[in-house]
Structure formats: structure tokens, C-alpha cells
Amino acid sequence: MNIHHKDPTDREKAPVSQPVLDEVCQVLNGILSDGVDVHRCLAARASGRIGAPAAVQPLIAALLDEDEDVRTDAAEALSELADPQAGQQLFENLLGDPCTEVKLAAIETLAKLQDKRVIPWLQRMVKGRDEEIIWDEEEFYSSGWDDWVDIQIKAVDALAELDAGEAVPDIVAAMQLEDGQDMTEAAFKALARMGQPGIEALACFLDEDSVRLRRRAAAALAASGTAEAAGPLARAFADQSAEVRRAAMEALVARDPADGRLAALLEDPDATVRAEAVRLIGGQHPDRLAAMIDDTSNSVQLAVLRALRDTQDLPADEALVAALREKLEEGTGAVAAASARALAALVPQEAADDLIPLLGDTARPIDARRGALQGLAAAGGERAVEALAGMIGDEERPIRLETMPALARLARADTVWPNAAGEALLFALRGGYEPEAGDDTEAGTAAPKDPGEEEGEPASASVAENEEDAGAFPTSTMSAILDDAPEMREVVGLPEEGVELTPMDMERLALAKRIRGKKRMPLSPDVVLHEDIRHFAARVLGDLHHADVAHELAGALENGDAELRLAAADSLARIGEHLSPLPDTVTEILMATAAEADRDLKLLLIRALAAAGGEAAPAFLVEQIGDEDSFVRTETVRALFRLGRVGSEIEALLDDPDPSVRLSAAEAIAGVGGDGTVELLVDFALSFEGYHGRLAARLLRDLDATRASAQFVDILQNPDRKRIWSVAIEALEELNCSHPVRTAEVPDREGQG
């Protein structure tokens, strides 16, 4: 069967028709009643996600299933449905079912249903294992985990959901149990939702000696948003611990960043709190930032400078500009860098006069120079471009690597092409910084070696080389110690001749002598300056989507430098995503290079060929479908799909031995649609033991969920095909669920690698 290309935008997504949906629910209900245990579990999960009312009664009946896994899945499905009809049976399971997972699902659902009769029982669960509730007494001994720990936390959360203020004393008592679990974080959040009683309990914790308890209580109070919490929250903001004040601030900002109580924290006595306050709310108080620029703490100064940079429409006050210039000259590396960025944001037209000299001053810290670079890049303009272009050949690699992306951003933002920023990068790509013949002055960035250390030679190789005892046998550690303190020999009772070492001891000590000295990891890679510039230029030019840039990068593919070829191919692939079709001459070079490339380079070239025009590129790509490397086959399928050339060659890859190839083929086939696609993907969902079953169903959902569902229902109605019922049930779940999943596929069937 050949699948003809169809524009995916022409296809409308239709929901499953009601008759087919009714049939799906009917067949799942039947399996839930009398299927094997595995199928009953799957049917329960599918019914919960589909959410049809017809599934409620069968799921309630499944709460009495003999298999605890089925009961668990049924309880969790009913939690999704939250139908009041399930309340009574869930209540009975909560008290009488020993399975922990069933109890947890029952608690959650009963809380959703606001079933108040469960409150007294939840209070008893918070206190401990109540004798009137059935528990799995063997679980702790078999698994080593006490299931009551999970149930206690779930019960506390449910009591908050039920607004059971009468349960507050029980929750507080449970938190204070000496041998109990640490449930303060969950309990405090619950207490904050339990009205006046909960707030009062949290307020009591503000008097504790433990900073951890006060911090958590303060955060819960700030997050509650109730009027009752205002008084205790004011106490938290006045707490002696900076941690408590900061926790309260962060929680209040998360709930209401415009709350007026937060402004006072800009003057907090603790520098960490002030700095965090500036970071969180500084932009809302621009009038107070200028006064804080000379704060005694560097961390606060940095926070203020960053806030100044990020605050929109801040008036360019002369005193503030003067203060920024002063810090630019006298501040540390980090402060000077932040000042440069703030100055560029505040007065972009004037900032160049201050930032250009700083950028070129090699005596200043790199951080300060980088700040100037970033400020110039943000300000833009001809002078900024000229200054940045002059930094491409800087000897400091961090400066070079930040300069070129900045130039690429400026080139892309310029509405005129070609422009100076782009030309500077193209000049670097062409090798404009390569030294002339006979020029040996170029400096790389190799990490310095230790003096006297030669490659392949231990650091201590020269030690003892000419010493008189160079040929002496190694001694033990004890002997070395006693040589410095001979009187200790009598104290430890050693013989005059010392301890005799065995041949094994001698061998090990000799090996220890041969261990190399410590090695240092270089802070920067060992690179040649002009090559490093060219490589990085090739990489950033992928952000400039112009035909002449593609031509220049294609020319770099013919260079013998492997790293340059990889960078150029990557950039061409990125350009191809925006510039399609690529020029014919570029396509020819891509194909010629790909024909002899290694795997890594070939993948990038195929990705670029997805933007090629004409007939030559698709024909070349079809040949790559037979490549022995699965990554190449996968990338080829994606390229052909983008070119709209999905045919029988792609269809054959649904049987490829590699899962990623099969998956890409299925996505391509689903993407173009056409006659027979639904049947083809249904078969694909069932193949390879259903490895791609869920993903295939998600693809089918966007094609024709009604037709696909009908085919999977037919499978479930055929007892002879029971071996693949699991796949069909999961597929129906994906096709008909109320909240479909839109994710890249991962292996979705347990036990399959």
C-alpha cells in the first residue's frame, strides 16, 4: 500500500462517536467483571481515564474483587470519576480492606466527595493504627515499610480538604509524637487550610525554639491568605531568625507579590533577606532601589544592580547614573559587571563611552569585561557592533565565546542584510584571524603546566635522581617515622634491626613510588586561537537565516577540519528549519559531503537536507533508508517527512528492528494520513508485543479515533485474540480518555526493554 501525502492541516480531529464510545464502555465493563486479573486491572484504569458514567457501577463492584491490584485500580479510577454513588463502598473499603493502596484511593475520593462521615475515622488514622480498622499486619515484615506512614499523611491532607477544624488537635499531637514520622511540612500546609483552629495552631509553633519549625509555620501562614493569619504573619516577619523572615517573604511573594507588607523587608537588618527582597520585589519599588545601591553588602548591591537592569521605564536620574559609573570604575568584578549591564539598560545611548574602554581593558577582571560586553550587546548600535567585532580575536576565551553570539543577536535584530555584525562573523568563518605564514606569535589557551613537569613523566621524576640513596629499597611508614624519632623504637618495642618487610611489601612500596603526581584539570581547553574562533563562528552563524550565510557554511564543509565541518553542518541544519528550500549549490555540497561522512556528521547533513529543493535530495535520502546505523535511518525518515516524500519505503520501516526507526516511521505515516493509514497503524500498535501500542493509539486519536476504536473493540470481542487484549485495552484508553497525553514516547509496557 502506498500512502499519498496529505497536508495535516486539512484533517479535522473528530471525537469518538457516541455509539462507538458506548460499545467501548460495554466491552471494558464486561472484561472488568469476568476477565483475567491482568485484563481487569487494565480495564479499571482505562475506565477511570475515559470517565464515562456507565463505568461507575462496574468499578464499584470491582472494589470487592478478590485481587487487591484490581481493587486498587478500581479505587483509583473512582477517584478520577468522583461519583457520589461510590461513596458507601469506598467507605467500607477504607475500614475493611487491608490493602494500603485501596485505603489511600478511598481517602482521596471521599475527601473529593466531601463525605463528612469519614472525618472521625480519619482522626483515628492520624493518631495511629486503630483496632477497629483492618490493616495488613504482614506488610511491614515483608517489605520493611509501615503503610500507616502513607495513610497518616493522606488522612491529614483529606481532613484539610474536608475543612475539619475539630481534627487540628489530633494533627498537632501526631506531629509531636516522639517516635512518629516528621510530618511537619505536610501538616503545616494542611493546618493553613483549616480555618481559625489551624491558624491558631500554626501561630503556636512560632514560639518554638526550633528555627526549622518556625520557618515552616511562617511559610504556611504566608501561603494561607486568610484574614486570621495576618497577626501571626506579622510576628513571623519580626522573628529574630533571618531564615524565618525569609521563608515568610518567599511564601507571601508566591501568593501575592504586590502585598504591601513586603516592602519593609527591603530594610531588613539581615543582608541575605534584603538581597532576596530586592530580587523578588525590587522591580515594584524602583524609587527605593537607588537608595540601596551603596548598601554595605555586596550581595545586596548586586541584587539592586540586577533589579535596575530589569526594571522597565526607569527614569535616568543623574545621581543614579553617576553612582553606576563610579561602581563601574571602582567595583569588584561582579559589581562592575552588574553596573555595566544596569548602565546600558538605563542610558543605552551614553553607555558606550564607559563600556567600550572597560571591554578593551585587559587589566580589569574578566567578569567586569564580560559585563561591559553584555551591556554593549543590550544597548546595540554601530559603536557597539564595532567594539564587539574587535573582541572576536581577544586572547581570553570567555570574552571570545560571548562576543560572537552577541554579534549574531545584533545581526539578526538588524532589519538590513548584509550588516556589520554578520560580516564580522563571516570574516571569522573564512579564517580571517588565521596568522600569516611565519607568524609564531599567536597564543592559545592551553592550561599551564607545573614547572619541571613533562608530558608522560611523573611530577617527581627528577626527585632523588642524583641522590646517594637513589638505589635504596623503599622502607615502611613505621621505619620512616622512627628515623625522625629514634627514641620511639624502645617505646614500641621494635628490634634493633627493624621490621623485616616481605617481598609483597617491597613490591607494593615500589609501586607506590611510581604513582604519578596530582594532575590539574585545565580551566580552559587547549585550543589554537584562530581555529577556536573559526569553529565558534561556524556554530553561531546558524542563527542567521540567509542564503549567503548558507553558502559560506557549505564552503566550510569542504575544509579538512573535522570540528569545523560539524559546526557548519549543525548551523546549516538550523538554517534549513527557517530557510527552505536551500540553494541548489548548497544542496549539492550537502549530498557530496554526506556520501563520505562519518555518522555524527552525516546525521547533521541529513537534517539539513530536509530543507532541500528539487528531486535530487529526496532520491539521495531514500538511499539512506538502508543505512546500517539506526540513528541515520531515523533522521532520514524525519527528513523525508518534512519533504513530503512518505511512501512505501517508510511503510516498510514499521518492521525495522530498531524501536526509534519504527516510531519515526509511524509518526511520518500518521502525519501525512491517507487511505489505509488507520488500519496500518492499528496493526503497528499490535506488533512487537504492543511495544508502541500507546503511542500508536495517540497518533490514531488525531487521525480517526472512531474507526480505530471500533477495530480495537473487535479485537476484544474475539476470544481467539486474547493474547493481544492488553494492547487493545490500553489503546482504547488512549483513544477515548478525557485528558489525552501529548508526550514523546517512552517504552510504555512494563517489562519490555
Buried (B, 14 or more C-beta within 10 A) or exposed (E): EEBEBBEEEEBEEEEBBEEBBEBBBBBBBBBBEEBEEBBBBBBBBBBBBBBBEBBBEBBBBBBEBEBBBBBBBBBBBBBBBBBEBBBEBBBEBBBEBBBBBBBBBBBBBBBBBEBEEBBEBBBBBBBEBBEEBBBBEEBEEEEEEBBBEBBBBBBBBBBBBBBBBEBBEBBBEBBEEEEEBEBBEBBBBBBBBBBEBBBBBBBEBBEEEEBBBBBBBBBBBBBBBBEBBEEBBEBBBEBEBBBBBBBBBBBBBEEEEEBEBBEEBBEBEBBBBBBBBBBBBBBEBBEBBBEBBEBEBBBBBBBBBBBBBBBEEBEEEEEBBEBBBEBBEEBBBBBBBBBBBBBBBBBBEBBBEBBBEBBBEEEBBBBBBBBBBBBBBBBBBEBBBBBBBBBBBBEBBBBBBBBBBBBBBBBBEBEEBBBBBBBBBBBBBBBBBBEEEEEEEBEBBEEEEEEEBEEEEBBBBEEEEEEEEEEEEBBBEBBEEBEEEEEEBEEEEBEEEBEEBEEEBBEEBEEEEEEEEEEEEEEBEEBBBBBBBBBBBBBBBBBBBBEEBBBBBBBBBEBEBEBBBBBBBBBBBBBBBEBBBBBEEBBBBBBBBBEEBEEBBBBBBBBBBBBBBEEBBBEBBBEBBEBEBBBBBBBBBBBBBBBEBBBEBBBEBBEBEBBBBBBBBBBBBBBBBBEEBBEBBBEBBBBBBBBBBBBBBBBBBBBBBBBBBBBBBBBBEEEEBBEBBBBBBBBBBBBBBEEBEEEEBEEBBEEEE
